[in-house]
Amino acid sequence: MKLTRLRLFDFRNYETLDLTLDPGVNLILGENAQGKTNLLEAVGYLSTGRSFRTQKTQELIRFGASFADLNADVFSQGRDQNIRAVLFSGRRPRQLYLGGVKQKSAAALPGVLTTVLFCPEDLALIKSGAAERRAFLDHAICQLRPRYGEALAQYHKLLDHKTRILRDWEKNPSLLEVLEDFNEAMARASALLIHYRAHFVGKLAPRAAQIQRDFSGDREELTLSYQTVGTVRNPLGPTVSIYEDLRAHQDSHRRAELEARSCLSGPHKDDLAAWIDGQPARQFASQGQTRTAALSLKLAERELFEDDTGQWPVLLLDDVLSELDARRQDFVLDRITGGQVFITSCEAPAGEISRGKILHIHQGALVDSPN
């Protein structure tokens, strides 16, 4: 899987850009605020149908422009393909195209261009709250399993409805007549989410642990654990068993939910807990351990994608090497020998990059040499 060409029109600070890309490493150099991260954002958008930096479409369109056009030629699934996104200012909905055919939604994108992103914000993945780690799991699994994405979207809709019922039932007791229907539907969607998450973490944990050991010279042991609803006896078991356990939890917490006026049961409270050398990483990991553990998660995710699909996902590293010392930079560069990689940096890394090309970006444009 690789991008061969990327074209941008009025996206962020790019008035127009046409890049031919290397199948190996593409090192994007430039000073701060020149548009390096914007390139990765464009690739990420074409991969997932959303930005990793904002939920506001208007922010993706160059100031003064009425629309933005993102277009990529991709070699994927054994053939050449094209992905295009047209974003409009105002309320006009975006348009997504695969091979020139307009798509109804971003649900058609997963698998065409798979990406793994690591950006400075991800350095806080280990120390942050559970919501960020759930988002990490959701983003990864959605790219691998479209059915998971459908169940996730359904679950969030059901959760919103149930939350409104629990919030307003005292003023409108008739709402309780449909509460059981929502519990039933939520349990079915939840069982699927928990099943997929548990299996993904089961494969992710040993890979991340090995990368952390390699990172640290066998001095650190990273342990990951998927934590879900307490009554679920075996998250790796069949979905019908998970469903039954969830229904039991809903029944036992019905009164508590009515009194709390909030949904207390479900995978929206799940977590991916991490320990380093037996200590909870969120509380006790050093800054260096946190960086390497977060990067280990992402590199392990990348390897799982290759195992599952037979193709390396495109790896996007946004200003990450600058956070690492020379030894750890060398480790990362040695680890990414397979697949296509985009690296943004203000300066070239200390280690040698044996394959690829260097792109210099200045004020939203490709230049022959840094200014």
C-alpha positions in Angstrom: 0.0 0.0 0.0 1.5 3.3 -1.0 0.6 6.8 -2.2 2.2 7.6 -5.6 0.9 11.1 -6.0 -0.8 13.7 -3.8 -2.6 16.8 -5.2 -4.1 19.6 -3.0 -6.0 22.6 -3.9 -6.9 25.3 -1.4 -6.4 22.9 1.5 -5.1 24.6 4.7 -2.2 26.9 3.6 -1.7 25.1 0.3 -3.1 27.0 -2.7 -2.0 24.3 -5.0 0.4 21.4 -4.6 1.3 18.4 -6.7 3.7 15.8 -5.1 5.1 12.7 -6.6 5.9 10.4 -3.6 8.6 7.8 -2.8 7.4 4.3 -2.0 9.8 4.3 1.0 10.5 7.2 3.3 9.3 10.7 2.5 11.1 13.1 4.8 9.3 16.5 4.9 11.5 19.3 6.2 10.6 22.9 7.0 10.4 25.4 9.8 7.4 25.5 12.1 4.0 26.7 10.6 5.1 26.1 7.0 2.6 23.3 6.3 4.4 20.1 7.1 1.6 18.7 9.3 -1.0 19.8 6.9 0.4 17.3 4.4 0.0 14.5 6.9 -3.5 15.8 7.7 -4.5 15.6 4.0 -3.2 12.0 3.8 -5.1 11.1 7.0 -8.3 12.6 5.8 -8.2 10.6 2.5 -7.6 7.5 4.6 -10.4 7.9 7.2 -12.7 10.7 6.0 -11.9 12.9 9.0 -9.1 15.2 10.3 -7.0 14.2 13.3 -6.7 17.9 14.2 -10.2 19.4 13.9 -13.9 18.6 13.5 -14.6 21.9 11.7 -14.5 21.5 7.9 -14.1 25.3 7.5 -10.6 25.1 9.1 -9.4 22.8 6.4 -10.2 25.2 3.6 -7.7 27.9 2.8 -8.7 31.3 4.0 -10.8 33.1 1.4 -11.5 30.0 -0.6 -14.9 28.4 -1.1 -13.8 24.8 -1.2 -10.8 22.5 -0.9 -9.9 19.6 -3.1 -7.8 16.6 -2.0 -6.7 14.0 -4.5 -4.4 11.0 -4.1 -3.3 8.2 -6.4 -2.8 5.0 -4.4 -1.5 1.5 -5.1 -3.6 -0.7 -2.9 -5.2 -4.2 -2.9 -3.0 -5.0 -5.9 -4.2 -2.2 -8.2 -4.0 1.5 -8.8 -6.8 3.5 -7.2 -7.8 7.1 -6.7 -9.3 8.8 -3.7 -10.7 12.3 -3.8 -12.4 14.5 -1.2 -14.0 17.9 -2.0 -14.8 20.0 1.1 -17.1 23.0 1.0 -17.4 26.1 3.2 -20.9 26.7 4.7 -23.3 23.8 5.1 -22.9 22.1 1.8 -21.8 18.5 2.5 -18.5 17.2 1.4 -18.1 14.9 -1.6 -16.0 11.7 -1.5 -14.9 9.7 -4.5 -13.3 6.4 -5.2 -12.1 5.8 -8.7 -14.2 8.8 -9.8 -17.4 7.3 -8.3 -19.1 9.4 -5.7 -19.5 7.6 -2.3 -22.4 8.0 0.1 -20.2 8.1 3.1 -16.7 7.6 4.4 -17.6 4.0 5.2 -16.2 3.0 1.8 -12.7 4.3 2.6 -11.2 1.8 5.1 -8.9 -0.6 3.4 -8.2 1.6 0.4 -5.6 3.7 2.2 -4.8 2.6 5.7 -2.7 4.9 7.8 -1.1 4.8 11.3 -0.4 8.3 12.7 1.9 9.2 15.5 1.9 12.9 16.4 3.2 14.8 19.5 -0.3 14.6 21.1 0.1 10.8 21.1 3.0 11.1 23.5 0.3 11.7 26.2 -1.6 8.5 25.2 -0.3 6.6 28.2 -0.9 9.4 30.7 -4.2 10.6 29.4 -7.7 9.5 30.4 -9.5 6.4 29.1 -11.3 8.3 26.3 -8.1 8.8 24.4 -7.2 5.2 24.6 -10.7 4.1 23.5 -10.3 6.5 20.5 -7.0 4.8 19.7 -8.6 1.4 19.7 -11.7 2.6 17.7 -9.6 4.3 15.0 -7.4 1.2 14.6 -10.2 -1.4 14.5 -12.4 0.8 12.2 -9.8 0.7 9.5 -9.5 -3.1 9.7 -13.1 -4.1 10.3 -15.9 -2.1 8.7 -18.5 -4.0 10.7 -16.9 -2.6 13.8 -17.3 0.9 12.6 -21.0 0.3 11.9 -21.6 -1.1 15.4 -19.7 1.8 16.9 -21.8 4.4 15.2 -25.0 2.6 16.1 -23.9 2.3 19.7 -23.2 6.0 20.1 -26.6 6.8 18.7 -28.3 4.4 21.1 -26.2 5.8 24.0 -27.4 9.4 23.2 -31.0 8.3 23.1 -30.7 6.3 26.4 -28.9 9.2 28.0 -31.8 11.5 27.2 -34.3 9.0 28.5 -32.5 8.7 31.8 -32.1 12.5 32.1 -35.8 13.2 31.4 -37.7 10.2 32.7 -38.9 11.9 35.9 -40.5 14.7 34.0 -41.9 12.3 31.4 -42.3 8.8 32.9 -43.7 7.4 29.6 -40.1 7.4 28.4 -39.4 4.4 30.5 -41.6 2.3 28.3 -38.9 2.2 25.6 -35.9 1.9 27.9 -35.8 -1.9 27.7 -35.8 -1.7 23.9 -32.7 0.5 24.0 -31.0 -1.7 26.6 -31.6 -4.7 24.3 -30.1 -2.9 21.2 -27.2 -1.5 23.1 -26.3 -4.9 24.6 -26.1 -6.4 21.1 -24.0 -3.6 19.7 -21.8 -3.6 22.8 -21.1 -7.3 22.6 -19.7 -6.8 19.1 -17.5 -3.8 20.2 -16.1 -5.7 23.2 -15.4 -8.8 21.1 -13.4 -6.9 18.5 -11.6 -4.7 21.1 -10.6 -7.7 23.2 -9.2 -9.7 20.2 -7.3 -6.6 18.9 -5.7 -5.9 22.3 -4.9 -9.6 22.6 -2.8 -9.4 19.5 -1.5 -5.8 20.2 -0.2 -6.5 23.7 2.7 -9.0 22.9 3.8 -6.9 19.9 3.9 -3.7 21.9 5.7 -5.4 24.8 8.4 -6.7 22.4 8.9 -3.3 20.9 9.2 -1.7 24.3 11.8 -4.2 25.3 13.8 -3.5 22.1 13.4 0.2 22.7 14.8 0.0 26.2 17.5 -2.6 25.7 15.5 -5.3 27.6 15.2 -3.0 30.6 11.4 -2.3 30.5 8.4 -4.6 30.4 5.2 -3.1 29.0 1.9 -4.9 29.9 -1.5 -4.0 28.4 -4.9 -5.1 29.7 -8.3 -4.5 28.2 -10.8 -3.4 30.8 -14.5 -3.6 30.1 -17.8 -4.2 31.9 -17.2 -6.1 35.1 -19.8 -8.8 34.5 -18.3 -9.9 31.1 -16.6 -13.1 32.1 -14.7 -13.6 28.8 -14.3 -10.7 26.4 -12.6 -13.1 24.0 -15.6 -15.4 24.0 -18.5 -15.5 21.5 -20.6 -12.4 21.2 -23.8 -14.2 22.4 -22.1 -14.9 25.8 -20.9 -11.3 26.0 -24.4 -10.1 25.3 -25.9 -12.2 28.1 -23.3 -10.9 30.5 -24.1 -7.3 29.5 -27.9 -7.9 29.9 -27.2 -9.1 33.4 -25.2 -6.0 34.2 -28.0 -3.8 32.8 -30.6 -5.5 35.0 -28.5 -5.2 38.1 -27.8 -1.5 37.5 -31.2 -0.4 36.4 -32.1 1.4 39.6 -28.7 3.0 39.9 -28.9 4.4 36.4 -32.4 5.8 37.0 -31.1 7.5 40.2 -27.9 8.7 38.6 -29.7 9.8 35.4 -26.8 8.5 33.3 -25.8 5.3 31.5 -23.5 3.3 33.8 -23.1 0.2 31.8 -21.4 -0.2 28.4 -18.2 -0.1 26.4 -18.2 3.7 26.5 -16.4 3.3 29.8 -13.8 0.7 28.6 -10.0 1.3 29.0 -6.7 0.0 27.7 -4.6 -0.1 30.9 -0.8 -0.1 30.7 1.8 -1.1 33.2 5.6 -0.7 33.0 7.6 -3.1 35.1 4.4 -3.9 37.1 3.6 -0.3 37.9 0.6 1.6 36.5 2.1 3.6 33.6 -0.4 6.5 34.0 0.8 7.2 37.5 4.4 6.1 37.6 5.9 6.1 34.1 8.7 8.6 33.5 8.6 11.0 30.6 10.9 8.8 28.5 9.0 5.7 29.3 5.8 7.4 28.4 7.2 8.4 25.0 8.5 5.0 24.1 5.4 3.2 25.4 3.1 5.3 23.3 5.3 4.9 20.2 5.4 1.1 20.9 1.6 1.0 20.7 1.6 2.7 17.3 4.4 0.6 15.9 2.7 -2.5 17.1 -0.6 -1.3 15.5 1.3 -0.9 12.3 2.7 -4.5 12.4 -0.8 -5.9 13.2 -2.2 -4.2 10.1 0.5 -5.8 8.0 -0.3 -9.2 9.6 -4.0 -8.8 8.9 -4.0 -7.4 5.4 -0.6 -8.4 3.9 0.1 -4.8 3.2 2.0 -2.3 5.3 -0.1 0.7 6.2 1.2 4.2 5.4 3.0 5.4 8.6 2.7 9.1 9.4 5.2 10.5 11.9 4.6 14.1 12.7 7.5 15.8 14.5 8.1 12.8 16.6 11.8 12.2 16.1 12.7 15.5 17.7 11.2 14.2 20.9 13.7 11.3 21.0 17.4 11.1 21.6 19.8 9.9 18.8 19.7 6.2 20.0 15.9 6.1 20.0 15.7 7.9 16.6 18.0 5.2 15.2 15.7 2.5 16.7 12.6 4.0 15.0 14.3 4.4 11.7 15.6 0.8 11.8 12.1 -0.5 12.7 10.3 1.1 9.8 12.1 -0.6 7.0 8.9 -1.9 5.5 6.2 0.1 3.8 5.8 3.8 3.0 6.6 6.4 5.7 6.0 10.2 6.0 8.2 12.0 8.5 7.9 15.7 9.3 10.7 17.5 11.0 12.3 20.9 11.3 15.7 19.3 10.7 17.0 16.0 9.3 17.3 13.2 11.9 20.6 12.2 13.3 20.3 8.7 11.9 20.7 7.8 8.3 17.7 7.2 6.1 18.7 4.6 3.5 15.7 4.9 1.2 13.4 7.6 0.1 13.4 11.3 -0.7 13.5 14.7 1.1 10.8 17.3 0.5 11.4 20.9 1.6 8.2 22.8 2.4 8.1 26.6 2.8 4.9 28.7 3.2 2.7 26.0 1.8 4.8 25.2 -1.2 7.4 22.7 -2.3 10.9 24.3 -2.7 14.2 23.0 -4.0 16.0 23.7 -0.8 15.3 25.1 2.6 15.1 28.8 3.0 
